[in-house]
Structures are given as structure tokens and as C-alpha cells.
Amino acid sequence: MFGKYGVPIDTVVGRGTAIQPKLSFKFRVRLISFGGLEESAPRGLDITQQVVSIQKPTISFPKVDVPTYGGTYKTFNQPVFNAIRLTLRDDIENNVMFAINSQLQKQYDLKRGRYALSSGVSKFTLLVETLDGQEEIRAVDAWKLDGCFISDIDFGENNYSSGEASIISMSIEYDHINDHYSESQGALQQLSSLFYVMSKSSEVV
């Protein structure tokens, strides 16, 4: 009965086999060196349990028009990475809030009004992993984003007319894609398909 689900190619190949799609709700988000203050660093792991949604990276190549004698042809510039949006549920024990506030404090000393000594030490690594729902550890594919920082954050609102969970949403900028890889053959046989792509220099913070 499954023979009717494939797409017919030709008389030799036939329909082939229908391939299981990746499901958007089977994923995991991990933050590495998020917050980073000694007493609150472990809470970065608690964020994983409270993720509602996250955008995957978007990459754009700015167009460059090159005039010539016979007309104009198009080429492209260095890639630019757009910010991704991470949405979280706020928890009653404030683990998410403490982790976020630690990261904000690391980026800028809000109490004393001082910048971090180095933007590099204030940044964190973000992993967005697709899971298959069967293997708990293995990632079907994963994006590793380095040089991440919170560029804006929305702590949500309180509303007497709603029984919804309290939501926190933030935009995350990043310097480069360190890797896009698959562990479908096992973590020891990790296959990389895109790695260490730098963003356009004028866009890097």
C-alpha cells in the first residue's frame, strides 16, 4: 500500500520511497556560556525546558550591480545574518529570569552604567537542534551560532483577562555560523554541511 505515496520519476526508478519530513516541534535549544555569572550559570540549561519557539538562521546576500559597456550584471556581497527570535515561558521559580538578567548584566553593567571590558567575553553560543523523537541525544541536524548576544528583549505583559503563560521574547544577533551538521550517523560520525560562515564585516557588532 505504501507504493502509491512516492512521486513517480520514470519507468526505471518508479515511485521510490516517501521520506519522513522533519517535524517543527521536535527540537532542542541549548545556550552555552549564557549569563556566565558563577552563581547563575547553570540556569542557562533551565531555559531549554522553557522554550516555546525559535527561528532558524536567515542568510541574505546583498545584491551588487556592476555597470559595464554592454549593460549591467549582478553579483553578490558577503552574507548578512538577520537576528533570530527566541520565545520562552517565564517560570514560577524565576530560573529563566535570573539567567536572562545575568546575560544582560554581562553585556552591560546596568547597576554601575558600565560597558563590558570586551564584547567577546559577553557573548554566548546558541545551538538549535532538530530531533527525531526517538533518539534522545542525537541531532538530526543542528545549527551552531557563535558570538551571540541579546539585541532586544520583551518581558511580556500581565493581563487579568487571560490565563495564558507569561511569555518572554528576545532577538539574538550572532557573528557567524560556526557549523551546520548532522548526527544522523552518530555523534562520532558528525557530518558538516556549512561551517564558519562570517557575516558581512560592517554588520558585525
Contacts in CASP RR format, 6 or more apart in sequence:
PFRMAT RR
TARGET T0000
AUTHOR 0000-0000-0000
METHOD contacts of the structure
MODEL  1
MFGKYGVPIDTVVGRGTAIQPKLSFKFRVRLISFGGLEESAPRGLDITQQ
VVSIQKPTISFPKVDVPTYGGTYKTFNQPVFNAIRLTLRDDIENNVMFAI
NSQLQKQYDLKRGRYALSSGVSKFTLLVETLDGQEEIRAVDAWKLDGCFI
SDIDFGENNYSSGEASIISMSIEYDHINDHYSESQGALQQLSSLFYVMSK
SSEVV
2 17 0 8 1.000
2 18 0 8 1.000
3 15 0 8 1.000
3 16 0 8 1.000
4 15 0 8 1.000
5 15 0 8 1.000
5 18 0 8 1.000
6 15 0 8 1.000
6 16 0 8 1.000
6 17 0 8 1.000
6 18 0 8 1.000
7 15 0 8 1.000
7 16 0 8 1.000
8 14 0 8 1.000
8 15 0 8 1.000
9 15 0 8 1.000
9 16 0 8 1.000
22 130 0 8 1.000
22 140 0 8 1.000
22 141 0 8 1.000
26 130 0 8 1.000
26 131 0 8 1.000
26 132 0 8 1.000
26 133 0 8 1.000
27 54 0 8 1.000
27 128 0 8 1.000
27 129 0 8 1.000
27 130 0 8 1.000
27 131 0 8 1.000
28 48 0 8 1.000
28 127 0 8 1.000
28 129 0 8 1.000
28 131 0 8 1.000
28 139 0 8 1.000
29 47 0 8 1.000
29 48 0 8 1.000
29 51 0 8 1.000
29 54 0 8 1.000
29 86 0 8 1.000
29 126 0 8 1.000
29 127 0 8 1.000
29 128 0 8 1.000
29 129 0 8 1.000
30 45 0 8 1.000
30 48 0 8 1.000
30 126 0 8 1.000
30 127 0 8 1.000
30 129 0 8 1.000
31 44 0 8 1.000
31 45 0 8 1.000
31 47 0 8 1.000
31 48 0 8 1.000
31 99 0 8 1.000
31 124 0 8 1.000
31 125 0 8 1.000
31 126 0 8 1.000
31 127 0 8 1.000
32 124 0 8 1.000
32 125 0 8 1.000
32 126 0 8 1.000
32 127 0 8 1.000
33 41 0 8 1.000
33 123 0 8 1.000
33 124 0 8 1.000
33 125 0 8 1.000
34 41 0 8 1.000
34 44 0 8 1.000
34 47 0 8 1.000
34 99 0 8 1.000
34 102 0 8 1.000
34 103 0 8 1.000
34 124 0 8 1.000
35 41 0 8 1.000
35 44 0 8 1.000
35 99 0 8 1.000
35 102 0 8 1.000
35 103 0 8 1.000
35 105 0 8 1.000
35 106 0 8 1.000
35 124 0 8 1.000
36 102 0 8 1.000
36 103 0 8 1.000
36 106 0 8 1.000
37 102 0 8 1.000
37 105 0 8 1.000
37 106 0 8 1.000
40 98 0 8 1.000
40 99 0 8 1.000
40 102 0 8 1.000
41 102 0 8 1.000
43 95 0 8 1.000
43 96 0 8 1.000
43 98 0 8 1.000
43 99 0 8 1.000
43 102 0 8 1.000
44 99 0 8 1.000
46 91 0 8 1.000
46 95 0 8 1.000
46 96 0 8 1.000
46 99 0 8 1.000
47 88 0 8 1.000
47 95 0 8 1.000
47 96 0 8 1.000
47 99 0 8 1.000
47 100 0 8 1.000
50 88 0 8 1.000
50 89 0 8 1.000
50 90 0 8 1.000
50 91 0 8 1.000
50 95 0 8 1.000
50 96 0 8 1.000
51 86 0 8 1.000
51 87 0 8 1.000
51 88 0 8 1.000
52 87 0 8 1.000
52 88 0 8 1.000
52 89 0 8 1.000
52 167 0 8 1.000
53 85 0 8 1.000
53 86 0 8 1.000
53 87 0 8 1.000
54 84 0 8 1.000
54 85 0 8 1.000
54 86 0 8 1.000
54 87 0 8 1.000
54 128 0 8 1.000
55 84 0 8 1.000
55 85 0 8 1.000
55 86 0 8 1.000
56 84 0 8 1.000
56 128 0 8 1.000
56 143 0 8 1.000
57 81 0 8 1.000
57 82 0 8 1.000
57 84 0 8 1.000
57 143 0 8 1.000
57 145 0 8 1.000
57 174 0 8 1.000
57 177 0 8 1.000
58 81 0 8 1.000
58 82 0 8 1.000
58 84 0 8 1.000
59 79 0 8 1.000
59 80 0 8 1.000
59 81 0 8 1.000
59 82 0 8 1.000
59 177 0 8 1.000
59 197 0 8 1.000
60 79 0 8 1.000
60 80 0 8 1.000
60 82 0 8 1.000
61 76 0 8 1.000
61 77 0 8 1.000
61 78 0 8 1.000
61 79 0 8 1.000
61 80 0 8 1.000
62 76 0 8 1.000
62 77 0 8 1.000
62 78 0 8 1.000
62 80 0 8 1.000
62 200 0 8 1.000
63 74 0 8 1.000
63 75 0 8 1.000
63 76 0 8 1.000
63 77 0 8 1.000
64 74 0 8 1.000
64 75 0 8 1.000
64 76 0 8 1.000
64 77 0 8 1.000
65 72 0 8 1.000
65 73 0 8 1.000
65 74 0 8 1.000
66 72 0 8 1.000
66 73 0 8 1.000
66 74 0 8 1.000
66 75 0 8 1.000
77 200 0 8 1.000
78 198 0 8 1.000
78 199 0 8 1.000
78 200 0 8 1.000
78 201 0 8 1.000
79 197 0 8 1.000
79 198 0 8 1.000
79 199 0 8 1.000
79 200 0 8 1.000
80 199 0 8 1.000
80 200 0 8 1.000
80 203 0 8 1.000
81 173 0 8 1.000
81 174 0 8 1.000
81 176 0 8 1.000
81 177 0 8 1.000
81 199 0 8 1.000
81 203 0 8 1.000
83 151 0 8 1.000
83 171 0 8 1.000
83 172 0 8 1.000
83 173 0 8 1.000
84 145 0 8 1.000
84 171 0 8 1.000
84 172 0 8 1.000
84 174 0 8 1.000
85 169 0 8 1.000
85 170 0 8 1.000
85 171 0 8 1.000
85 172 0 8 1.000
86 169 0 8 1.000
86 170 0 8 1.000
86 171 0 8 1.000
86 172 0 8 1.000
87 167 0 8 1.000
87 168 0 8 1.000
87 169 0 8 1.000
88 96 0 8 1.000
88 167 0 8 1.000
88 168 0 8 1.000
88 169 0 8 1.000
88 170 0 8 1.000
89 96 0 8 1.000
89 165 0 8 1.000
89 166 0 8 1.000
89 167 0 8 1.000
89 168 0 8 1.000
90 96 0 8 1.000
90 97 0 8 1.000
90 155 0 8 1.000
90 165 0 8 1.000
90 166 0 8 1.000
90 167 0 8 1.000
90 168 0 8 1.000
96 168 0 8 1.000
97 168 0 8 1.000
100 150 0 8 1.000
100 153 0 8 1.000
100 168 0 8 1.000
100 170 0 8 1.000
103 124 0 8 1.000
103 150 0 8 1.000
104 110 0 8 1.000
104 150 0 8 1.000
104 153 0 8 1.000
105 111 0 8 1.000
106 116 0 8 1.000
106 121 0 8 1.000
106 122 0 8 1.000
107 116 0 8 1.000
107 119 0 8 1.000
107 122 0 8 1.000
107 149 0 8 1.000
107 150 0 8 1.000
108 114 0 8 1.000
108 115 0 8 1.000
108 116 0 8 1.000
109 115 0 8 1.000
109 116 0 8 1.000
116 122 0 8 1.000
119 149 0 8 1.000
119 205 0 8 1.000
120 147 0 8 1.000
122 149 0 8 1.000
123 146 0 8 1.000
123 147 0 8 1.000
123 148 0 8 1.000
123 149 0 8 1.000
123 175 0 8 1.000
124 147 0 8 1.000
124 148 0 8 1.000
124 149 0 8 1.000
125 144 0 8 1.000
125 145 0 8 1.000
125 146 0 8 1.000
125 147 0 8 1.000
125 148 0 8 1.000
125 178 0 8 1.000
126 143 0 8 1.000
126 144 0 8 1.000
126 145 0 8 1.000
126 148 0 8 1.000
126 172 0 8 1.000
126 174 0 8 1.000
127 142 0 8 1.000
127 143 0 8 1.000
127 144 0 8 1.000
127 145 0 8 1.000
128 142 0 8 1.000
128 143 0 8 1.000
128 145 0 8 1.000
129 139 0 8 1.000
129 140 0 8 1.000
129 141 0 8 1.000
129 142 0 8 1.000
129 143 0 8 1.000
130 139 0 8 1.000
130 140 0 8 1.000
130 141 0 8 1.000
130 142 0 8 1.000
131 138 0 8 1.000
131 139 0 8 1.000
131 140 0 8 1.000
132 138 0 8 1.000
132 140 0 8 1.000
137 187 0 8 1.000
138 183 0 8 1.000
138 184 0 8 1.000
138 186 0 8 1.000
138 187 0 8 1.000
139 181 0 8 1.000
139 182 0 8 1.000
139 183 0 8 1.000
140 182 0 8 1.000
140 183 0 8 1.000
140 184 0 8 1.000
141 180 0 8 1.000
141 181 0 8 1.000
141 182 0 8 1.000
141 184 0 8 1.000
142 179 0 8 1.000
142 180 0 8 1.000
142 181 0 8 1.000
142 182 0 8 1.000
142 183 0 8 1.000
143 177 0 8 1.000
143 179 0 8 1.000
143 180 0 8 1.000
144 177 0 8 1.000
144 178 0 8 1.000
144 179 0 8 1.000
144 180 0 8 1.000
144 181 0 8 1.000
145 172 0 8 1.000
145 174 0 8 1.000
145 176 0 8 1.000
145 177 0 8 1.000
145 178 0 8 1.000
146 174 0 8 1.000
146 175 0 8 1.000
146 176 0 8 1.000
146 177 0 8 1.000
146 178 0 8 1.000
147 174 0 8 1.000
147 175 0 8 1.000
147 176 0 8 1.000
148 172 0 8 1.000
148 173 0 8 1.000
148 174 0 8 1.000
148 175 0 8 1.000
149 172 0 8 1.000
149 173 0 8 1.000
149 174 0 8 1.000
149 205 0 8 1.000
150 170 0 8 1.000
150 171 0 8 1.000
150 172 0 8 1.000
151 171 0 8 1.000
151 172 0 8 1.000
151 173 0 8 1.000
152 170 0 8 1.000
152 171 0 8 1.000
153 168 0 8 1.000
153 169 0 8 1.000
153 170 0 8 1.000
153 171 0 8 1.000
154 168 0 8 1.000
154 169 0 8 1.000
154 170 0 8 1.000
155 168 0 8 1.000
156 166 0 8 1.000
156 167 0 8 1.000
156 168 0 8 1.000
156 169 0 8 1.000
158 166 0 8 1.000
173 205 0 8 1.000
174 199 0 8 1.000
175 198 0 8 1.000
175 199 0 8 1.000
175 204 0 8 1.000
175 205 0 8 1.000
176 196 0 8 1.000
176 197 0 8 1.000
176 198 0 8 1.000
176 199 0 8 1.000
177 194 0 8 1.000
177 195 0 8 1.000
177 196 0 8 1.000
177 197 0 8 1.000
178 195 0 8 1.000
178 196 0 8 1.000
179 192 0 8 1.000
179 194 0 8 1.000
179 195 0 8 1.000
179 196 0 8 1.000
180 192 0 8 1.000
180 193 0 8 1.000
180 194 0 8 1.000
180 195 0 8 1.000
181 190 0 8 1.000
181 191 0 8 1.000
181 192 0 8 1.000
181 193 0 8 1.000
181 195 0 8 1.000
182 190 0 8 1.000
182 191 0 8 1.000
182 193 0 8 1.000
183 189 0 8 1.000
183 190 0 8 1.000
184 191 0 8 1.000
185 191 0 8 1.000
198 204 0 8 1.000
END
